[in-house]
Amino acid sequence: MSTPQTDKSGQIVKAASSNITTGQETLAALLQKLGPEIARALPRHITADRMARIALTALRTTKDLDKCTPASFIACIMSCAQLGLEPNTPLHQCVLIPRKNRTKGTLECTLIVEYQGQLDLSRRSGELGPVYAKAVRKGDEFRVQYGTKPLIHHIPSESPSREDQEITHVYAVAELRSGGTVFEVLSRSQVESRRARSAAATEGPWVTDYEAMALKTAIRALWKWLPKSAEMARAAAIEEAPEQGKPLLDAVDPEIVGLLQAQGLDISEAPAALAEPAAS
């Protein structure tokens, strides 16, 4: 399919003819209608034109995303705009995936903030210096010390096969601009325990990109020690909603809920509760 055309405000210009599906047409029309609202929510580093193109590309390339309920899809796109994160791009900031609601049998769009997105939000708080996460593999020299002088000692193995070795720990470190360093270390079993609580534990990134998901888990564990920003709190609430069986609309900005209602969308169709990954 040809690249979608947008005007200067980022609104999608409907093509004279198209081979897109009915679901894509419906959601693309909503994106066009809500273009000004999305543009107002975006930070300066992302243009409305770019976000519109990214959203349409996600609809075309992500299996079953175009079958998600309109309310859940728009809620996720608006949340991406507010957070200033680009979904389903090589930047790996966040991803939109369809999840099946066992109760209603509908597909709900779910927003997952990826490892790089978490780091980006952390840096934007203005109170943090460098933030990074590392994986420890079998054969590495590694030890952790707590107490009055906490430290991490990690020397990666020089073995040519290091990348093929099993991950034993992951850790995340943040330097505070006010001084000092905080870190969080998770063992493989602790990572697996957190993975087991995820609705997507056996599919998606946990299977295809285990190291990235493990590093992201360490970053999330580190967040409790970091200065909090509104963006970080919102991102965590949105992502944790399906894992905790809570409605998505309890986690998104109340302004988004009001926008959905103003557009006549059925917000009762947008819960993330009881959701599981859509069958591949």
NUPA-286258 format. One record per atom (N, C-alpha, C, O, CB): y, x, z. Coordinates in pm, whole numbers, padded with zeros to 5 digits, always signed. Each point is the difference from the previous one (the first is absolute). Glycine has a CB too. Layout:
! residues N
YXZ;...
! end
This chain:
! residues 280
-00119+00084+00000;+00119-00084+00000;+00124+00088+00000;+00001+00108+00058;-00124-00291+00063;+00228+00134-00187;+00123+00077-00007;+00070+00003+00134;-00025-00085+00086;+00048+00023-00325;+00063+00160+00259;+00074+00014+00125;+00095-00116+00017;+00071-00034-00094;-00090+00282+00081;+00025-00312+00131;+00090-00114+00021;+00145+00042-00015;+00038+00109+00041;-00205-00212+00110;+00247+00015-00210;+00141+00026-00019;+00081-00061+00113;-00026-00114+00041;-00007+00121-00289;+00130+00067+00299;+00086-00050+00107;+00145+00022-00038;+00032+00090-00077;-00208-00042+00249;+00264-00134-00116;+00142+00017-00027;+00060+00095+00102;-00073+00059+00080;+00086-00290-00180;+00120+00248+00099;+00065+00098+00087;-00016-00032+00148;+00006+00090+00083;+00154-00050-00264;-00180-00168+00215;-00017-00038+00140;-00144+00011+00047;-00030-00025+00116;+00223-00127-00141;-00282+00191-00068;-00140+00014+00036;-00081-00125-00023;-00120-00001+00028;+00191+00165+00138;-00009-00271-00217;-00074-00122-00027;-00083+00015-00126;+00040+00065-00096;+00139-00199+00209;-00296+00073-00112;-00093+00014-00110;+00041-00094-00113;+00023-00119+00021;-00208+00183+00139;+00192-00007-00281;+00034-00079-00118;-00129-00048-00062;-00084+00081-00039;+00299+00049-00001;-00232-00260+00030;-00124-00057-00053;-00015+00033-00147;+00093-00019-00078;-00080-00165+00245;-00129+00234-00205;-00026+00035-00139;-00023-00124-00083;-00037-00105+00052;-00060+00323+00021;+00120-00206-00205;-00018-00114-00088;-00146-00043-00003;-00030-00119-00007;+00224+00194-00131;-00285+00020+00143;-00142-00031+00005;-00066+00101+00090;+00048+00113+00012;-00045-00214-00243;-00113+00063+00294;-00064+00091+00096;-00146-00035+00013;-00040-00114-00021;+00256+00142+00144;-00297+00072-00087;-00141-00025+00022;-00036+00009+00148;-00117+00014+00034;+00069+00076-00261;+00149-00099+00315;-00028+00007+00142;-00067-00127+00047;+00012-00105-00064;+00182+00258+00097;-00265-00146+00078;-00074-00114+00051;+00094-00101+00064;+00117+00029+00026;-00316+00117+00010;+00145-00264-00011;+00080-00104+00065;+00049+00046+00136;+00115-00023+00036;-00245-00153-00157;+00041+00242+00198;+00041+00048+00131;+00112+00102-00009;+00094-00004+00080;-00323-00037+00001;+00219+00131-00178;+00105+00099-00018;+00131-00067-00041;+00107+00040+00045;-00279+00131-00108;+00163-00272-00025;+00121-00072-00042;+00068-00066+00119;+00122+00006+00013;-00224-00045-00238;+00023-00024+00310;+00056-00069+00116;+00071+00097+00094;+00113-00025+00041;-00295-00147-00059;+00116+00282+00052;+00058+00096+00092;+00115+00077-00065;+00097+00036+00068;-00318-00017+00047;+00211+00008-00246;+00109+00067-00070;+00124-00089-00002;+00113+00049+00014;-00278+00077-00156;+00145-00257+00125;+00112-00093+00001;+00068-00003+00137;+00122-00009+00009;-00236-00129-00185;+00033+00146+00282;+00057+00004+00135;+00079+00128+00021;+00108-00002+00060;-00299-00137+00025;+00138+00251-00134;+00072+00127+00012;+00135-00008-00073;+00101+00050+00050;-00320+00073-00035;+00219-00186-00132;+00124-00015-00075;+00100-00086+00077;+00118+00033+00008;-00246-00008-00222;+00080-00135+00269;+00086-00092+00074;+00058+00065+00124;+00116-00023+00036;-00252-00167-00122;+00055+00271+00152;+00043+00061+00125;+00057+00140-00019;+00022+00071+00098;-00195-00207+00018;+00196+00176-00240;+00053+00133-00029;+00123+00036+00082;+00004+00109+00057;-00093-00136-00282;+00190-00061+00234;+00119+00033+00080;-00031+00022+00148;+00059+00087+00064;+00075-00218-00226;-00227+00051+00217;-00036+00015+00141;-00071+00134+00023;+00026+00068+00099;-00047-00319-00076;-00067+00287-00116;-00069+00129+00011;+00099+00114-00011;-00009+00098+00074;-00199-00199-00172;+00303+00088+00006;+00101+00105-00020;+00082+00021+00127;+00030+00113+00036;-00020-00169-00280;+00025-00053+00312;+00080+00012+00123;-00078+00067+00112;+00059+00065+00086;+00066-00270-00153;-00257+00190+00066;-00082+00057+00108;-00027+00148-00020;-00033+00071+00096;-00071-00294-00067;+00118+00271-00152;-00038+00138-00031;+00100+00102+00055;+00120-00026+00001;-00232-00059-00205;+00063+00200+00249;+00090+00110+00038;+00052+00067-00127;-00045-00031-00110;-00080+00069+00327;+00219+00052-00201;+00066+00060-00116;-00092+00085-00087;+00023+00015-00120;+00183-00017+00253;-00312+00059-00073;-00081+00092-00079;-00099-00069-00092;-00072+00068-00074;+00096+00092+00258;-00030-00293-00183;-00086-00074-00093;+00084-00106-00069;+00069-00078+00066;-00274+00119+00078;+00200-00045-00276;+00075-00100-00074;-00081-00128-00015;-00123+00002+00007;+00245+00180-00129;-00052-00293+00100;-00068-00128-00020;-00085+00004-00125;-00109-00058-00004;+00296-00059+00119;-00138+00186-00218;-00076+00012-00124;-00133+00069+00025;-00103-00043-00050;+00317+00050-00081;-00212+00101+00208;-00123+00074+00029;-00097-00084+00081;-00119-00002-00030;+00248+00216+00023;-00082-00283+00110;-00088-00081+00082;-00064-00113-00080;-00117-00031+00019;+00256+00088+00180;-00062-00118-00290;-00054-00107-00084;-00112+00053-00088;-00105-00064-00013;+00328-00050+00015;-00202+00230-00061;-00102+00059-00086;-00126+00039+00079;-00112-00020-00045;+00294+00103-00105;-00160-00028+00269;-00113+00039+00084;-00083-00123+00040;-00123+00004-00003;+00255+00193+00089;-00064-00304-00049;-00070-00123+00041;-00082-00056-00115;-00115-00041+00021;+00297-00008+00145;-00126+00046-00286;-00073-00052-00114;-00116+00090-00039;-00106-00048-00042;+00316-00060-00038;-00191+00238+00092;-00109+00093-00029;-00115-00021+00098;-00116+00004-00039;+00282+00163-00053;-00132-00189+00219;-00104-00027+00101;-00077-00126-00035;-00122-00005+00016;+00261+00118+00159;-00069-00215-00223;-00066-00124-00039;-00099+00022-00114;-00108-00058-00002;+00309-00069+00075;-00163+00212-00167;-00084+00025-00118;-00120+00088+00033;-00108-00019-00056;+00310-00005-00087;-00183+00120+00232;-00102+00104+00017;-00088-00016+00123;-00104+00066+00010;+00259+00082-00126;-00117-00233+00210;-00079-00019+00122;-00086-00125-00013;+00052-00110-00012;+00125+00225+00150;-00305-00097-00135;-00094-00110-00020;+00025-00114+00098;+00004+00021+00121;-00171+00142-00205;+00183-00283+00031;+00014-00126+00075;+00132-00015+00074;+00021-00099+00070;-00265+00103-00046;+00335+00094-00037;+00129-00015+00068;+00076-00121-00054;+00072-00067+00074;-00063+00315-00036;-00025-00276-00168;+00070-00113-00060;-00057-00134+00043;+00056-00105-00032;-00004+00250-00161;-00164-00142+00265;-00061-00124+00050;+00041-00030+00145;-00042-00101+00056;-00150+00140-00211;+00272+00049+00213;+00043-00020+00138;+00100-00116+00009;+00066-00033-00099;-00103+00278+00147;+00046-00306+00068;+00096-00108+00019;+00141+00052-00019;+00032+00111+00042;-00189-00226+00117;+00243+00037-00223;+00138+00044-00025;+00074+00042+00127;+00072+00100+00000;-00069-00251-00196;-00022+00073+00303;+00073+00031+00124;-00038+00137+00055;+00087+00076+00043;-00076-00320+00007;-00142+00276-00052;-00043+00129+00055;+00048+00115-00089;+00039+00105+00050;-00240-00215+00053;+00199+00090-00235;+00043+00106-00091;+00150+00028+00016;+00040+00115+00012;-00220-00182-00174;+00261-00038+00162;+00144+00019+00013;+00035+00058+00136;+00090+00084+00010;-00052-00275-00168;-00107+00147+00264;+00027+00053+00134;-00025+00151+00002;+00076+00074+00063;-00140-00295+00040;-00042+00267-00171;-00031+00143-00002;+00101+00077-00084;+00042+00109+00038;-00284-00163-00008;+00281-00002-00145;+00099+00068-00085;+00134+00012+00072;+00064+00105-00004;-00181-00193-00203;+00159-00020+00272;+00126+00004+00075;-00007+00099+00115;+00098+00067+00031;-00056-00305-00094;-00158+00247+00127;-00017+00097+00109;+00007+00142-00054;+00061+00087+00063;-00202-00251+00063;+00080+00189-00242;+00011+00132-00063;+00146+00034-00027;+00044+00112+00022;-00270-00142-00126;+00301-00071+00054;+00141+00023-00031;+00078+00036+00126;+00079+00094+00000;-00096-00255-00192;-00005+00087+00300;+00071+00027+00125;-00034+00137+00056;+00086+00069+00055;-00085-00313-00008;-00129+00283-00060;-00043+00128+00053;+00037+00116-00093;-00003+00116+00040;-00185-00233+00076;+00224+00085-00241;+00033+00104-00095;-00122+00079-00043;+00010+00120-00025;+00214-00106+00127;-00340-00080-00111;-00124+00064-00041;-00047-00057-00133;+00011-00120-00024;-00073+00160+00265;+00010+00046-00327;-00047-00043-00132;-00151-00025+00006;-00076+00092+00029;+00262+00039-00143;-00230-00254+00085;-00143-00031+00008;-00077+00043-00124;+00051-00007-00112;+00007-00184+00259;-00182+00235-00125;-00096+00026-00107;+00053+00100-00104;-00013-00023-00121;-00078-00207+00156;+00151+00339+00011;+00048+00105-00090;-00062+00132+00042;-00059+00010+00107;+00276-00133-00148;-00204+00227-00044;-00054+00132+00036;+00066+00063+00123;-00050+00100+00051;-00001-00069-00289;+00161-00089+00287;+00062+00052+00122;-00085-00027+00123;+00016+00065+00103;+00208-00099-00208;-00316-00064+00094;-00091-00036+00110;+00076-00038+00127;-00039+00038+00111;-00132+00115-00209;+00280-00228+00082;+00075-00046+00116;-00062-00125+00061;-00011-00011+00122;+00219+00109-00222;-00247-00191+00017;-00064-00122+00049;-00079-00063-00114;+00018+00035-00117;+00166-00073+00288;-00269-00055-00137;-00085-00063-00101;-00011-00149+00028;-00009-00042+00116;-00119+00256-00148;+00128-00293-00075;-00023-00144+00009;-00144-00027-00043;-00040+00040-00109;+00286-00093+00065;-00322-00014+00129;-00138-00032-00034;-00027-00147+00030;+00059-00056+00092;-00131+00294-00046;-00017-00301-00122;-00037-00139+00029;-00109-00005+00106;-00095+00079-00003;+00157-00146-00232;-00048-00026+00328;-00104-00021+00100;-00039-00146+00002;+00085-00088-00014;+00000+00281+00152;-00212-00218-00120;-00050-00137-00003;+00008-00064+00137;-00048+00057+00099;-00103+00004-00288;+00210-00179+00196;+00008-00074+00125;-00126-00084+00013;-00023-00092-00078;+00277+00086+00069;-00335+00038+00109;-00129-00067+00016;+00017-00150+00025;-00082-00079-00045;-00012+00291+00135;+00200-00250-00019;+00018-00140+00035;+00040-00085-00120;-00055-00108-00022;+00121+00180+00251;+00031-00022-00307;+00053-00079-00111;-00060+00037-00135;+00010-00076-00096;+00198+00055+00224;-00271+00137-00135;-00056+00043-00126;+00103+00052-00099;-00031+00021-00117;-00147-00184+00154;+00302+00183+00008;+00107+00050-00087;+00011+00151+00012;-00050+00060+00095;+00173-00277-00072;-00057+00277-00122;+00029+00142+00005;+00142+00019+00051;+00093-00064-00048;-00254+00112-00142;+00176+00041+00288;+00131+00027+00058;+00040+00144-00031;-00081+00091+00016;+00039-00260+00169;+00163+00189-00227;+00052+00136-00024;+00025+00066+00136;+00063-00059+00088;+00043-00011-00311;-00153+00192+00239;+00014+00075+00124;+00069+00133-00027;-00033+00068-00097;-00173-00178+00192;+00301+00145-00011;+00073+00126-00014;-00057+00104+00096;-00007-00023+00121;+00215-00102-00192;-00249+00238+00016;-00049+00111+00081;+00092+00119-00021;+00017+00047-00113;-00257-00131+00098;+00299+00134+00122;+00086+00117-00008;-00089+00123+00007;-00072+00021+00097;+00269-00142+00012;-00192+00203-00214;-00086+00117-00007;+00061+00119+00076;+00111-00006+00053;-00197-00075-00275;+00008+00188+00224;+00036+00120+00075;+00140+00052-00038;+00081+00027+00088;-00324+00030-00074;+00270-00043-00144;+00130+00051-00042;+00113-00096+00035;+00111+00043+00031;-00224+00081-00215;+00085-00254+00179;+00101-00098+00038;+00034+00008+00148;+00116-00013+00038;-00198-00134-00220;-00019+00168+00264;+00025+00014+00144;+00087+00123+00027;+00091-00005+00082;-00311-00108-00032;+00190+00222-00118;+00080+00121+00019;+00145-00023-00045;+00093+00044+00066;-00299+00097-00099;+00223-00211-00079;+00134-00027-00052;+00080-00083+00100;+00116+00031+00027;-00204-00020-00262;+00027-00116+00288;+00069-00084+00098;+00033+00079+00127;+00106-00019+00059;-00224-00182-00151;+00028+00288+00133;+00023+00080+00120;+00121+00091-00018;+00083+00011+00089;-00329-00018-00037;+00255+00071-00166;+00111+00093-00026;+00133-00073-00007;+00104+00056+00037;-00261+00094-00160;+00155-00275+00077;+00125-00074-00017;+00065-00039+00132;+00116-00041+00002;-00206-00044-00216;+00018+00097+00323;+00056-00040+00129;+00120+00086+00037;+00084-00042+00080;-00311-00035-00008;+00235+00198-00129;+00111+00090+00029;-00017+00078+00129;+00080+00090+00028;+00063-00245-00151;-00246+00124+00201;-00022+00068+00128;-00116+00097-00006;-00034+00063+00100;+00127-00260+00015;-00153+00209-00233;-00116+00085-00014;+00026+00116-00094;+00075-00013-00097;-00219-00182+00142;+00081+00307-00015;-00003+00111-00093;-00125-00015-00085;-00038-00112-00034;+00165+00265+00194;-00192-00045-00194;-00122-00008-00081;-00109-00081+00070;-00020+00011+00121;+00078+00210-00223;-00129-00301+00024;-00115-00076+00047;-00114+00028-00097;+00016-00014-00121;+00129-00169+00229;-00261+00221-00056;-00111+00029-00090;-00133-00030+00069;-00007-00013+00122;+00144+00190-00238;-00241-00188+00035;-00134-00026+00051;-00098+00092-00071;+00017+00031-00118;+00041-00272+00170;-00161+00284+00019;-00099+00092-00054;-00141-00045+00037;-00021-00065+00103;+00188+00252-00091;-00262-00151-00097;-00140-00027+00028;-00069+00130+00040;+00023+00105-00059;-00024-00299-00104;-00084+00183+00264;-00080+00114+00045;-00142-00020-00052;-00057-00108+00015;+00201+00142+00195;-00200+00069-00272;-00134-00010-00056;-00098+00093+00073;+00040+00097+00063;+00060-00156-00285;-00226+00026+00211;-00104+00081+00061;+00012+00143-00049;+00007+00024-00120;-00158-00224+00138;+00153+00295+00075;+00017+00141-00034;+00140+00050+00029;+00021+00121+00005;-00193-00150-00178;+00269-00061+00191;+00136+00042+00036;+00003+00048+00145;-00083-00041+00081;+00181-00124-00247;-00004+00252+00197;+00025+00041+00138;+00102-00100+00058;+00113-00008-00046;-00162+00260-00003;+00005-00327+00150;+00086-00109+00047;-00018-00022+00149;-00112-00005+00051;+00100-00104-00276;+00125+00098+00295;-00003-00040+00141;+00131-00069+00036;+00104+00022-00063;-00259+00171+00119;+00148-00277+00045;+00116-00077+00046;+00020+00030+00148;-00097+00008+00076;+00057-00191-00248;+00164+00198+00212;+00033+00022+00141;+00104-00102+00043;+00102-00018-00066;-00154+00265+00046;+00025-00315+00131;+00094-00096+00057;+00056+00057+00130;-00021+00117+00030;-00103-00313-00137;+00194+00115+00183;+00058+00047+00124;+00147+00032-00017;+00069-00062-00080;-00291+00153+00148;+00271+00007+00009;+00144+00032-00003;+00042+00077-00125;+00118+00004-00034;-00124+00000+00282;-00092+00059-00317;+00030+00072-00123;-00097-00043-00110;-00088+00076-00040;+00177+00121+00173;-00072-00320-00182;-00092-00051-00103;+00016+00077-00131;+00110+00039-00038;-00102-00266+00146;-00121+00247-00177;+00005+00067-00130;-00125-00033-00080;-00103-00042+00053;+00242+00228+00045;-00126-00166-00230;-00112-00011-00092;-00019+00137-00066;+00094+00058-00053;-00052-00308+00012;-00163+00299+00046;-00034+00126-00067;-00096-00034-00113;-00112-00045+00025;+00144+00184+00189;+00011-00119-00337;-00083-00036-00116;+00011+00106-00108;+00107+00021-00057;-00077-00266+00108;-00140+00313-00078;-00007+00096-00110;-00109-00048-00096;-00118+00008+00033;+00199+00186+00116;-00043-00243-00267;-00099-00050-00095;-00098+00109-00044;+00038+00116-00013;+00128-00283-00065;-00287+00129+00057;-00102+00092-00050;+00040+00050-00140;+00061-00073-00077;-00240-00046+00213;+00144+00243-00166;+00027+00055-00132;-00119-00018-00095;-00002+00056-00109;+00156+00110+00215;-00251-00244-00063;-00117-00023-00084;+00038-00073-00128;+00077-00096+00006;-00221+00089+00199;+00091+00048-00320;+00029-00068-00126;-00044-00146+00000;+00051-00083-00076;-00074+00303-00039;-00074-00251+00202;-00052-00137+00005;+00064-00082+00112;-00051-00105+00038;-00164+00190-00131;+00328-00036+00147;+00062-00069+00115;+00027-00147-00031;-00026-00086+00085;+00130+00302-00016;-00052-00246-00186;+00036-00138-00031;-00121-00092-00007;+00015-00123+00003;+00181+00210-00127;-00313-00030+00115;-00122-00082-00003;-00057-00025+00139;-00094-00078+00016;+00045+00171-00243;+00106-00026+00327;-00050-00015+00136;+00051-00130+00065;+00105-00052-00038;-00115+00304+00058;-00065-00300+00075;+00036-00125+00069;+00125+00017+00085;+00021+00103+00063;-00263-00168-00060;+00325-00038-00004;+00119-00002+00086;-00045-00026+00144;-00072-00096+00027;+00219+00013-00218;-00104+00169+00283;-00037-00016+00141;+00114-00059+00084;-00025-00072+00097;-00130+00265-00122;+00279-00164-00013;+00118-00051+00071;+00114-00018-00101;-00002+00058-00108;-00069+00057+00324;+00167-00194-00179;+00128-00005-00070;+00109+00004+00105;-00020-00044+00113;-00078-00088-00309;+00214+00184+00158;+00111+00000+00095;+00132-00018-00074;+00013+00034-00118;-00143+00114+00274;+00228-00200-00084;+00134-00021-00054;+00099+00064+00096;-00015-00007+00122;-00054-00210-00237;+00171+00280+00058;+00100+00073+00078;+00140-00042-00044;+00025-00017-00120;-00184+00211+00148;+00248-00211+00067;+00140-00033-00031;+00091+00088+00084;-00020+00017+00120;-00042-00255-00177;+00163+00292-00008;+00104+00075+00070;+00120-00091+00022;+00049-00062-00095;-00129+00281-00006;+00127-00227+00224;+00112-00086+00033;+00131+00077-00015;+00010+00116+00040;-00155-00248+00118;+00246+00068-00215;+00129+00066-00019;+00067+00027+00134;+00085+00089+00011;-00060-00202-00234;-00063+00038+00325;+00054+00023+00133;-00068+00117+00070;+00041+00042+00109;+00013-00285-00094;-00158+00296-00080;-00073+00114+00056;-00142-00038+00037;-00025-00112+00044;+00239+00205+00039;-00305+00000-00098;-00139-00025+00038;-00084-00049-00117;+00050-00035-00106;+00029-00015+00335;-00208+00050-00204;-00099-00043-00098;-00099-00093+00068;-00041+00023+00114;+00068+00191-00246;-00067-00318+00060;-00104-00091+00050;-00114-00002-00101;+00023+00015-00120;+00147-00157+00247;-00292+00122-00078;-00112-00006-00092;-00106-00096+00052;-00001-00037+00117;+00046+00272-00191;-00134-00274-00015;-00114-00085+00034;-00121+00053-00074;+00006+00027-00120;+00143-00231+00158;-00260+00218+00034;-00125+00049-00059;-00106-00109+00013;-00016-00060+00107;+00076+00301-00051;-00132-00266-00165;-00108-00098+00001;-00129+00067-00046;-00001+00071-00100;+00164-00260+00057;-00271+00164+00115;-00130+00049-00043;-00053-00090-00112;+00054-00108-00024;-00102+00202+00256;-00055-00049-00300;-00060-00081-00107;-00044-00136+00055;+00018-00102-00066;-00095+00311-00052;+00019-00209+00237;-00048-00127+00058;+00116-00093+00032;-00013-00122-00013;-00186+00242+00108;+00313-00065-00054;+00116-00084+00027;+00056-00059-00129;+00043-00116-00002;+00009+00257+00203;-00053-00062-00308;+00043-00052-00130;-00093-00113-00044;+00045-00105-00047;+00050+00331-00016;-00225-00204+00079;-00097-00102-00041;+00013-00128+00082;-00019-00110-00052;-00136+00293-00018;+00188-00168+00197;+00020-00117+00085;+00117-00084-00050;-00008-00123-00003;-00084+00250+00198;+00200-00061-00235;+00115-00072-00055;-00032-00059-00136;+00044-00110-00032;+00109+00262+00158;-00230-00079-00205;-00041-00050-00132;-00081-00128+00015;+00016-00093-00079;-00016+00327-00012;-00087-00240+00191;-00086-00117+00019;+00079-00127+00027;-00049-00110-00025;-00125+00262+00113;+00298-00137-00037;+00083-00117+00028;+00074-00050-00123;+00062-00106+00002;-00036+00189+00231;-00032-00006-00341;+00070-00038-00122;-00081-00100-00081;-00123+00009-00008;+00236+00214+00004;-00043-00319-00057;-00068-00097-00085;-00052+00065-00128;-00088-00055-00066;+00236-00125+00158;-00096+00297-00126;-00041+00070-00122;-00080+00126+00032;+00010+00100-00071;+00193-00190-00045;-00282+00086+00223;-00071+00120+00046;-00102+00050-00100;-00028+00120-00004;+00062-00199+00235;-00092-00010-00311;-00108+00040-00090;+00039-00003-00147;-00084+00018-00088;-00073-00104+00255;+00285+00063-00194;+00047-00004-00138;+00136+00065-00011;+00064+00031+00100;-00194-00241-00141;+00175+00231-00083;+00135+00047-00023;+00021+00143+00046;-00092+00082-00009;+00169-00314+00032;+00045+00264+00027;+00036+00139+00033;-00091+00068+00101;-00019+00122-00006;+00249-00187-00044;-00287-00013+00144;-00089+00064+00098;-00123+00061-00067;-00060+00093+00052;+00140-00256+00121;-00116+00110-00288;-00115+00052-00074;+00043+00104-00104;-00065+00103-00015;-00054-00322+00051;+00229+00190-00107;+00042+00088-00109;+00091+00114+00043;+00004+00104-00066;-00024-00299-00081;+00092+00178+00257;+00097+00101+00045;-00008+00016+00152;+00097-00024+00072;+00056-00031-00266;-00271+00096+00241;-00024+00005+00144;+00097+00092+00072;+00054-00036+00104;-00293-00013-00149;+00262+00168-00009;+00087+00096+00069;+00141-00056+00016;+00059+00011+00107;-00196+00179-00199;+00190-00251-00014;+00135-00057+00008;+00007-00109+00105;+00098-00008+00074;-00062+00060-00315;-00140-00136+00250;-00002-00108+00099;-00014+00057+00141;+00059-00053+00094;-00159-00102-00265;+00023+00262+00186;-00015+00062+00132;+00131+00062+00045;+00038-00011+00117;-00280+00056-00166;+00313+00022-00044;+00130+00058+00034;+00100-00109+00036;+00079+00015+00093;-00125+00178-00247;+00042-00302+00080;+00087-00113+00029;-00029-00056+00139;+00092-00040+00071;-00079-00013-00316;-00140+00050+00283;-00038-00049+00132;+00060+00089+00109;+00042-00048+00105;-00256-00047-00200;+00216+00226+00069;+00061+00093+00096;+00150-00022+00009;+00058+00004+00109;-00238+00163-00158;+00244-00191-00065;+00144-00027-00001;+00031-00126+00079;+00094-00004+00079;-00072+00116-00302;-00103-00217+00201;+00023-00125+00074;-00017+00022+00149;+00076-00054+00080;-00155-00077-00278;-00023+00210+00238;-00022+00028+00141;+00119+00077+00059;+00033-00016+00117;-00282+00018-00156;+00311+00082-00044;+00115+00078+00046;+00123-00087+00022;+00085+00034+00082;-00177+00162-00205;+00102-00307+00051;+00121-00083+00004;+00039-00042+00141;+00118-00016+00029;-00177-00065-00254;-00040+00063+00313;+00033-00048+00135;+00084+00100+00077;+00065-00035+00099;-00276-00095-00097;+00211+00258-00046;+00078+00103+00068;+00135+00026-00068;+00080+00078+00051;-00295+00024+00023;+00238-00166-00187;+00120+00029-00078;+00113-00098+00028;-00025-00114+00040;-00120+00210-00215;+00271-00053+00155;+00112-00094+00008;-00021-00110-00102;-00028+00028-00116;+00186+00155+00195;-00144-00306-00038;-00031-00112-00087;+00121-00043-00083;+00114+00000+00049;-00286-00075+00115;+00146+00039-00289;+00101-00061-00085;-00047-00141-00034;-00118-00031+00011;+00190+00256-00107;+00020-00310+00055;-00035-00137-00037;-00097-00001-00117;-00091-00083-00004;+00314+00002+00086;-00205+00173-00178;-00088+00006-00117;-00142+00035+00041;-00096-00062-00048;+00291+00130-00093;-00210+00030+00230;-00133+00041+00043;-00071-00113+00073;-00119-00022-00021;+00199+00258+00038;-00007-00307+00069;-00059-00111+00075;-00043-00112-00094;-00107-00058+00017;+00249+00117+00181;-00059-00089-00299;-00031-00107-00094;-00122+00036-00084;-00089-00083-00020;+00331+00019+00013;-00247+00189-00041;-00113+00044-00081;-00131-00008+00079;-00102-00045-00053;+00256+00197-00076;-00150-00109+00254;-00121-00003+00083;-00045-00144+00024;-00120-00029-00005;+00190+00243+00115;+00024-00304-00085;-00035-00140+00027;-00062-00066-00122;-00097-00075+00012;+00283+00063+00154;-00129+00039-00285;-00052-00060-00123;-00141+00048-00028;-00087-00079-00035;+00320+00064-00055;-00255+00145+00105;-00131+00054-00033;-00106-00040+00102;-00116-00021-00036;+00230+00211-00075;-00076-00201+00237;-00098-00032+00104;-00033-00148+00007;-00099-00037+00063;+00183+00231+00063;-00003-00279-00190;-00023-00144+00008;-00141-00041-00041;-00068-00068+00077;+00308+00037-00124;-00289+00071-00072;-00136-00041-00038;-00108+00058+00089;-00103-00064+00023;+00183+00044-00254;-00057+00142+00284;-00100+00062+00087;-00010-00073+00133;-00105-00001+00063;+00149+00220-00173;+00068-00279+00153;+00003-00070+00128;-00019-00151-00016;+00008-00074+00098;+00141+00252-00011;-00175-00223-00210;-00020-00142-00024;+00125-00084+00015;-00008-00118+00033;-00221+00150+00044;+00346+00030-00101;+00126-00072+00014;+00054-00040-00136;-00028+00066-00100;+00078+00060+00311;+00029-00235-00217;+00061-00040-00127;+00097+00107-00049;+00076+00057+00079;-00100-00298-00016;+00022+00266-00192;+00092+00096-00060;+00145-00037+00029;+00082+00088+00026;-00250-00043-00205;+00198-00174+00174;+00139-00043+00016;+00051+00014+00142;+00120-00016+00025;-00156-00141-00212;-00052+00186+00281;+00044+00032+00136;+00055+00142+00008;+00072+00035+00093;-00242-00194-00001;+00134+00241-00193;+00036+00141+00004;+00119+00034-00091;+00074+00093+00029;-00311-00044+00023;+00255-00124-00162;+00108+00033-00092;+00134-00043+00057;+00006-00077+00096;-00164+00055-00291;+00265+00071+00134;+00136-00035+00041;+00019-00151-00010;-00036-00060-00101;+00122+00285+00023;-00029-00289+00182;+00024-00146-00005;+00082-00044-00121;-00014-00113-00047;+00004+00114+00294;+00095+00088-00299;+00077-00035-00119;-00091-00023-00120;+00030-00083-00086;+00163+00217+00174;-00304-00062-00094;-00095-00019-00109;-00066-00136+00010;-00020-00069-00100;-00020+00317+00090;+00005-00288+00132;-00060-00132+00021;+00097-00109-00046;-00040-00096-00067;-00094+00185+00263;+00260-00073-00160;+00101-00098-00042;+00014-00004-00151;+00019-00107-00057;+00101+00142+00272;-00127+00081-00280;+00010+00005-00145;-00117-00071-00066;+00019-00074-00096;+00104+00291+00114;-00243-00196+00034;-00118-00068-00054;+00013-00151+00013;-00033-00074-00093;-00106+00274+00150;+00186-00244+00058;+00018-00143+00022;+00106-00057-00094;-00015-00111-00052;-00053+00140+00291;+00175+00047-00260;+00108-00046-00087;-00048-00015-00144;+00053-00081-00076;+00113+00192+00225;-00267-00031-00187;-00054-00008-00136;-00108-00105-00012;-00059-00017-00107;+00113+00257+00077;-00081-00311+00139;-00101-00106-00003;-00142+00051+00000;-00092-00074-00036;+00255-00061-00084;-00184+00262+00160;-00134+00055+00003;-00072-00043+00128;+00062-00012+00106;+00014+00208-00243;-00203-00220+00126;-00080-00045+00114;-00032+00120+00087;-00092+00076-00030;-00006-00268-00105;+00172+00208+00243;-00022+00117+00085;-00129-00011+00080;-00044+00098+00059;+00290-00068-00045;-00306-00147-00010;-00129-00012+00068;-00109+00071-00079;-00109+00022+00052;+00181-00241+00047;-00041+00257-00226;-00098+00070-00082;+00007+00152+00016;-00073+00073-00067;+00086-00261-00094;+00076+00234+00250;+00020+00144+00007;-00053+00069+00124;+00049+00109+00032;+00145-00151-00168;-00292-00014+00209;-00048+00074+00116;-00091+00114-00041;-00072-00007-00099;+00089-00200+00234;-00012+00314-00056;-00094+00110-00024;-00120-00013+00093;-00096+00075-00014;+00285+00074-00058;-00184-00245+00166;-00107-00017+00097;-00132-00028-00072;-00003-00068-00102;+00168-00018+00271;-00272+00140-00114;-00135-00020-00051;-00017+00049-00142;-00088-00046-00072;+00070-00148+00222;+00102+00288-00191;-00007+00050-00137;-00094+00117-00011;-00011+00081+00093;+00243-00159-00132;-00298+00088-00073;-00087+00114-00029;+00030+00045-00142;+00053-00079-00079;-00234-00002+00239;+00149+00205-00197;+00029+00046-00135;-00067-00090-00103;-00112-00047+00020;+00133+00282+00064;+00049-00260-00195;-00059-00080-00107;-00118+00074-00058;-00001+00123-00006;+00223-00228-00047;-00322+00029+00011;-00118+00062-00058;+00037+00070-00129;+00077-00052-00081;-00223-00122+00186;+00088+00292-00125;+00031+00076-00122;-00087-00048-00114;+00011+00051-00112;+00056+00149+00247;
! end
